[in-house]
């Protein structure tokens, strides 16, 4: 049996609503929320998950190295 490393890309898109005095502040506050700075701004209103995509499959040696 041959071992393969298979890369799968999975993405999703999240939509937030936030009250802020301007666009720059809204972006900064959502960035703080997403990076876990102990502050939560806004609320998530929707999430779209995209279909996973298989990017490649590469053979792996018995030592665990990818064979190109």
BALUM-316542 format. One line per field, with one value per residue (C-alpha): residue number from 1; chain; x, y, z. Coordinates in Angstrom, 2 decimals. Each point is the difference from the previous one (the first is absolute). Example, Ala and Ser with C-alpha at 12.3 -4.5 7.8 and 13.67 -1.06 7.14 Angstrom:
BEGIN
num = 1, 2 $
cadena = A, A $
px = 12.30, 1.37 $
py = -4.50, 3.44 $
pz = 7.80, -0.66 $
This chain:
BEGIN
num = 1, 2, 3, 4, 5, 6, 7, 8, 9, 10, 11, 12, 13, 14, 15, 16, 17, 18, 19, 20, 21, 22, 23, 24, 25, 26, 27, 28, 29, 30, 31, 32, 33, 34, 35, 36, 37, 38, 39, 40, 41, 42, 43, 44, 45, 46, 47, 48, 49, 50, 51, 52, 53, 54, 55, 56, 57, 58, 59, 60, 61, 62, 63, 64, 65, 66, 67, 68 $
cadena = A, A, A, A, A, A, A, A, A, A, A, A, A, A, A, A, A, A, A, A, A, A, A, A, A, A, A, A, A, A, A, A, A, A, A, A, A, A, A, A, A, A, A, A, A, A, A, A, A, A, A, A, A, A, A, A, A, A, A, A, A, A, A, A, A, A, A, A $
px = 0.00, 1.34, -0.35, -1.07, -0.17, -3.20, -0.62, -3.60, -0.90, -3.14, -1.20, -2.92, -1.17, -1.40, -2.11, -0.11, -2.13, 1.68, -0.84, 3.01, 0.65, 1.81, 1.21, 3.55, -1.22, -2.39, 2.84, 2.30, -2.63, -0.91, 3.71, 0.37, -2.99, 1.44, 3.48, -1.34, 0.98, -2.47, -2.43, -3.05, -1.37, -2.94, -1.98, 0.31, -3.08, 0.88, 2.57, 0.44, 2.09, 1.50, 0.33, 3.35, 2.51, 2.68, 3.18, 2.46, 1.11, 3.72, 1.65, 1.75, 3.07, 0.21, 2.12, -2.87, 1.52, -2.05, 1.19, -0.07 $
py = 0.00, 3.46, 3.01, 3.37, 3.50, 1.60, 3.72, 1.17, 3.69, 0.84, 3.58, 1.85, 3.60, 1.70, 3.15, 2.28, 3.00, 2.63, 3.52, 2.28, 3.68, -0.78, -2.78, -0.04, -0.46, -2.76, -1.87, 0.46, -1.22, -3.09, -0.78, 0.19, -2.32, -2.54, 0.00, -0.68, 3.24, -0.70, 2.45, -0.86, 2.55, -0.55, -3.14, -2.67, -0.03, -2.62, -2.60, -1.51, -3.18, -0.71, -3.47, -1.58, -0.24, -2.68, 1.83, -2.85, -3.47, -0.76, -3.30, -0.22, -2.18, -2.49, 2.62, 2.51, 2.20, 1.21, -1.47, 2.66 $
pz = 0.00, -0.91, 2.31, -1.43, 1.39, -1.26, 0.43, 0.23, 0.08, 1.97, 0.26, 1.46, -0.06, 3.10, 0.06, 3.06, 0.96, 2.16, 1.19, -0.44, -0.73, -3.29, -2.30, 1.37, 3.58, -1.06, -1.71, 3.00, 2.46, -2.04, -0.37, 3.79, 0.41, -2.48, 1.54, 3.49, 1.75, 2.86, -1.59, -2.05, -2.44, -2.33, -0.63, -2.65, -2.22, -2.61, -1.03, -3.44, -0.24, -3.39, -1.48, 1.03, -2.85, -0.30, -1.03, -0.47, 1.06, 0.36, 0.77, 3.40, 0.63, 2.87, 1.84, -0.24, -2.72, -2.95, -3.33, -2.72 $
